[in-house]
Amino acid sequence: MLDFFRNHKRLMMFMLVLVIVPGLGFIGIQGFRGFFDESANVASVNGHKITRAEFDDAMRRQLDQARQVLGARFDAKMFDTPERRRELLDSLIQQRVLADEAQREHLSASDDAVRRALLADPVIASLRKPDGSIDVDRYTQLLAMQGMTPDQYQERVRYGLAMDQIPDSIQASAFVPKSVAEHLAQLAEQQRAVQPLVLHTSDYASKVKVDDAQLAAYYDAHRADFATPPTASIQYVVFSPATLGAGINPTEADAKTYYDDNTARFTTPREVRVSQILIPSPSGAKPDEDAAAKKTAQDVLAQVKAHPDQFAQIAQKESKDPGSASKGGDLGWSTGGVITGDKAFDAAALGLKKKGDVSDVVRSAFGYHVIMLTDEKPPVVKPFASVKDQIEKELKSQQAAKAFSDGSDAFTSTVYEQAKSLQPVADKFKLTLQTATVTNKPSASLPPDSPLNNPKFLAAVFANDAVKDHNNTQAIDVGNNMLISARVTDFKPAATPPLASIKDAVRARYVAEQAAELARKDGAAKLADLQKSKSTAGFGAEMKLSRTDAQSVPPAALSAIFKADASKPPVYTGVDLGEAGYAIYRVNAVLPGAPIDPARLAGAQQQLSQMSGQTDMQAYIDALRARSKVKFYGAADGKSGSTD
């Protein structure tokens, strides 16, 4: 057969053309190329692709979460790094490996478990209406803003719960003996008495001599360190609910319609105050005991009906509820449709219509009750005037969010199709055309969460297409429901100022580096002498340090102090503090920490068990990953076609 192929090459080529060309007619050249093109994926696990879109979405969510937690202290460049991207990809791979294992073990989550997880979410809990139910319309709107339907979100929650069963069961089984926890707690509390001797860099600066030739040589060797970054003058537009909201002004009629349609939102629910008499009879009580309790409750009800004004006195005498009997059965004020949590009791109590009404005997999980309504506050509807501003603000926010969701694709298309100007997109969406001057790195003069500090945005601004051709950048998603596009109007490349103009700065840097080196050398020599002489000359006052109380000692120095073998004090250890100089510490004694009280010991044992569980879980995931086929496509971690 192979000989036939080899001897009839022209015929085989003709046959291949007959097979492949019609195929291209069905799927197109682009589709045929796409069959082999893996650029849309970042990795695969056992054949399951992790797409670039999935990775980018996870990266965006991670940045948004960090931005919400840190607020003004958020700095995108700290999070969007090659290391962080690799960590995120590893996390997605671990999730995929766990998902495969959960599927292999046929793990799932019940509808009840999903419902409990949803109700435990504080965002969803905030959507409760006065009657305790969830506002389904607002719930749907909230998910729509994130591009999901309720069914999609619930399946995502179910998927997460199913995967959590594996790590939860492993971590729950972790255990650390009390003796280990006690030993580690004692080490954490152990103190070391030390004396410091710090050789400051500033003390050596006067010893550094530098001439013009040395300065010029240093400047030539470090030109990149003194270069000014490239700058770009830009026009830009921001597309977000906030910018769109500037042109949205709901009318009073709109607000009134919303008020009329959602009166329950603006109604303070009815409040009730009830008193009870409880005759206990647990659900598992014997029939004769239960019948006796019911008979007693009926007799008490007869007394109450005969003397309703004496309910409190009867309750003090007959009720067996330890929490309310001494207070005449009073259970206090209740609202929201929940009094005790028992459905039968709550239904009976809330069914009482007016002050002084008494229920029939009510059976609950606790026994038999006689209930009296002692007071009530009727529901109150807030007047429209008092909530008008609030409603208009909410409507404006909702309409702006919808406009953003509906217009995002059009904004993206317009800045691309009208690539030579941002004016068309500004006019189309009534956006303000703004100007700024930016560098290729985030600026400390701007708030860390400024869209102009977003690394993806800056990368697009300084790309060749924007700098050389002056085309609009693509619409960049900078998080928090915000898209931004810019156009470069002027560009200045990076440049290194001549030595003459920055001579003082070059000198200061050279002197600082040389002074730090002198301090390090002097410190190392002093340390060697002290280890022989055991002298105390030059050291400061003694300090007592522990691993949990470093006082003012730098972390690197604290580590060196506790690594030193202090079995035969005094001992000396030295630490290079970089630009700060060199520090020598004399360790005079090792002091045991205070006794660990049982509560703290239990807490330490629990923490160590959690750490042990995390270690076990990571080992389990590593084992799963080792037997999985993981392939990278080079998008996030710089690898290409490598296999784990």
Helices and strands as residue ranges (DSSP letters): H 2-7, H 9-36, E 41-45, E 48-51, H 52-70, G 71-73, H 76-79, H 82-104, H 111-120, H 122-125, H 136-144, H 150-172, H 178-189, E 191-200, G 201-207, H 212-221, H 223-226, E 231-239, H 241-245, H 252-261, G 263-266, E 267-268, E 271-280, H 287-306, G 308-310, H 311-318, G 325-327, E 330-334, H 343-350, E 362-363, E 367-377, E 380-381, H 384-417, H 423-429, E 434-439, G 451-453, H 455-461, H 464-467, E 476-477, E 483-492, G 499-501, H 503-533, E 543-546, H 555-563, E 571-576, G 578-580, E 581-591, H 598-626, E 630-632
